[in-house]
Amino acid sequence: VDKFSHDVASLYEARDRDRGYIEAVDREGRQKRFSLLSVSAAVLEIPAGRKTVTLEEIGVTIAELKKRAKGSEKKIAYHVLEPETPCQPVTRFPEGSLSR
C-alpha cells in the first residue's frame, strides 16, 4: 500500500498532487474533478482447519473491512475469524433434561 501510494504520485503533475485531484472530462462530456488514485487492502484470515464459513460471512466481513481500510491512515484492515470450537462431549445430562 505504501509503495503504491508513493509510486502513483509520479503519474501526476505537482499541481494535481498538491490539489489532491485532477480535472478531466467525464463520460457525459462534462468537466469534473476526479480524486487521485489510491489503494486499500482488506485482509481476512480464515484459520486452518476451520470447516464452517459461509460466503455470506466472508462477504459481510470483507465489506466491513473494506470500509475500515478506506478510513484508516494506513489503508489496511485485518481480521482473523474465530477458530471453531469443537463440540465437547456430554458426560452428564442435567436432571429432567431427558424425556421418556
Secondary structure, 3 states (H helix, E strand, C coil): CHHHHHHHHCCCCHHHHHHCEEEEECCCCCEEEEECCCCCEEEEECCCCCCCCCHHHHHHHHHHHHHHHHHCCCCEEEEECCCCCCCCCCCCCCCCCCCC
